């Protein structure tokens, strides 16, 4: 026969409390339900297990033998309950975050500061994760929240993940501060990409979504950019622009105002990227994830409020026709 651990535990409780009623109370059952369970156990084991009397209930020799194993079941159940409570308590305070450089520098720190004020005992860790790996790290259970970027097209995560929109981050042109397009027209005048067709460019490495977006935007503007320098970092790109040897297309959030540089907004259509916080669809074990996302959105609103007024409106996709 298949041993039912619940029957063993029931017998241990009857032995401990000395009555079916008290055992029923411990199990949060009715006395009638416990009586039925005892009858079923006796049928399953094919031997009397409980002797009912005017002063309660006692166990037969067979019942006492099984109750001894029932105590083991009960102790294991109590340990399991305590360990699960400890685990859930730890998970409720644990928050493992993955993010890329620009978000780590400009978006995450104010949110983490606010989180620490609300939950000083939070167990927070942060790791550097490129956007293309963020969803996979969440799916593998190595992160609770991943801040990722998607260039142009909205992010569509797998069904078991959820993408929480944070902000739209337009691309701007970074120029040497003595560039004719920087000195020859007002700072609030938007540039068109075709005005930069003859420039040397610093660009993100080939194969990256940002590089593909850049080439698509240049193609739509009627030219093939002369990429002289490649890097995986917007910070490096801006430092190179500061030497005067090239221009670059850089995310607004990633602007460093490197020495020797200035930036100009792009006239529409303006390439952009979207920032998301990715979590599991059911993040119930990590309640701090929801709080962090709310705080990130607060920071995002504060950041975009400091940008020029036109940027507070969502840019059109880079492939939108003029006048759309």
Secondary structure as the mmCIF struct_conf table of DSSP 4:
data_model
#
loop_
_struct_conf.conf_type_id
_struct_conf.id
_struct_conf.beg_label_comp_id
_struct_conf.beg_label_asym_id
_struct_conf.beg_label_seq_id
_struct_conf.end_label_comp_id
_struct_conf.end_label_asym_id
_struct_conf.end_label_seq_id
HELX_RH_AL_P HELX_RH_AL_P1 UNK A 5 UNK A 17
BEND BEND1 UNK A 18 UNK A 19
HELX_RH_AL_P HELX_RH_AL_P2 UNK A 20 UNK A 27
TURN_TY1_P TURN_TY1_P1 UNK A 28 UNK A 28
HELX_RH_AL_P HELX_RH_AL_P3 UNK A 31 UNK A 45
TURN_TY1_P TURN_TY1_P2 UNK A 46 UNK A 46
BEND BEND2 UNK A 47 UNK A 47
STRN STRN1 UNK A 50 UNK A 53
TURN_TY1_P TURN_TY1_P3 UNK A 54 UNK A 55
STRN STRN2 UNK A 56 UNK A 59
HELX_RH_AL_P HELX_RH_AL_P4 UNK A 61 UNK A 93
STRN STRN3 UNK A 94 UNK A 99
HELX_RH_AL_P HELX_RH_AL_P5 UNK A 101 UNK A 106
TURN_TY1_P TURN_TY1_P4 UNK A 107 UNK A 107
HELX_RH_AL_P HELX_RH_AL_P6 UNK A 108 UNK A 118
TURN_TY1_P TURN_TY1_P5 UNK A 120 UNK A 121
STRN STRN4 UNK A 123 UNK A 128
HELX_RH_AL_P HELX_RH_AL_P7 UNK A 131 UNK A 139
TURN_TY1_P TURN_TY1_P6 UNK A 140 UNK A 141
BEND BEND3 UNK A 142 UNK A 142
BEND BEND4 UNK A 144 UNK A 144
STRN STRN5 UNK A 145 UNK A 151
BEND BEND5 UNK A 152 UNK A 153
HELX_LH_PP_P HELX_LH_PP_P1 UNK A 154 UNK A 155
TURN_TY1_P TURN_TY1_P7 UNK A 159 UNK A 160
STRN STRN6 UNK A 161 UNK A 176
TURN_TY1_P TURN_TY1_P8 UNK A 177 UNK A 178
HELX_RH_AL_P HELX_RH_AL_P8 UNK A 180 UNK A 183
BEND BEND6 UNK A 184 UNK A 185
TURN_TY1_P TURN_TY1_P9 UNK A 187 UNK A 188
HELX_LH_PP_P HELX_LH_PP_P2 UNK A 189 UNK A 190
STRN STRN7 UNK A 191 UNK A 191
HELX_LH_PP_P HELX_LH_PP_P3 UNK A 192 UNK A 192
HELX_RH_3T_P HELX_RH_3T_P1 UNK A 193 UNK A 196
TURN_TY1_P TURN_TY1_P10 UNK A 197 UNK A 198
BEND BEND7 UNK A 199 UNK A 199
STRN STRN8 UNK A 200 UNK A 204
HELX_LH_PP_P HELX_LH_PP_P4 UNK A 205 UNK A 205
TURN_TY1_P TURN_TY1_P11 UNK A 206 UNK A 207
BEND BEND8 UNK A 208 UNK A 208
HELX_RH_AL_P HELX_RH_AL_P9 UNK A 209 UNK A 220
TURN_TY1_P TURN_TY1_P12 UNK A 221 UNK A 222
STRN STRN9 UNK A 226 UNK A 231
BEND BEND9 UNK A 232 UNK A 232
HELX_RH_AL_P HELX_RH_AL_P10 UNK A 234 UNK A 241
TURN_TY1_P TURN_TY1_P13 UNK A 242 UNK A 244
BEND BEND10 UNK A 245 UNK A 245
STRN STRN10 UNK A 247 UNK A 251
BEND BEND11 UNK A 252 UNK A 252
TURN_TY1_P TURN_TY1_P14 UNK A 253 UNK A 254
TURN_TY1_P TURN_TY1_P15 UNK A 259 UNK A 260
STRN STRN11 UNK A 261 UNK A 265
STRN STRN12 UNK A 266 UNK A 266
HELX_LH_PP_P HELX_LH_PP_P5 UNK A 267 UNK A 267
BEND BEND12 UNK A 268 UNK A 269
STRN STRN13 UNK A 272 UNK A 280
BEND BEND13 UNK A 281 UNK A 281
TURN_TY1_P TURN_TY1_P16 UNK A 284 UNK A 285
HELX_RH_AL_P HELX_RH_AL_P11 UNK A 287 UNK A 305
TURN_TY1_P TURN_TY1_P17 UNK A 306 UNK A 306
BEND BEND14 UNK A 307 UNK A 307
HELX_RH_3T_P HELX_RH_3T_P2 UNK A 309 UNK A 312
BEND BEND15 UNK A 313 UNK A 313
HELX_LH_PP_P HELX_LH_PP_P6 UNK A 314 UNK A 317
TURN_TY1_P TURN_TY1_P18 UNK A 318 UNK A 319
HELX_LH_PP_P HELX_LH_PP_P7 UNK A 320 UNK A 321
TURN_TY1_P TURN_TY1_P19 UNK A 322 UNK A 323
#
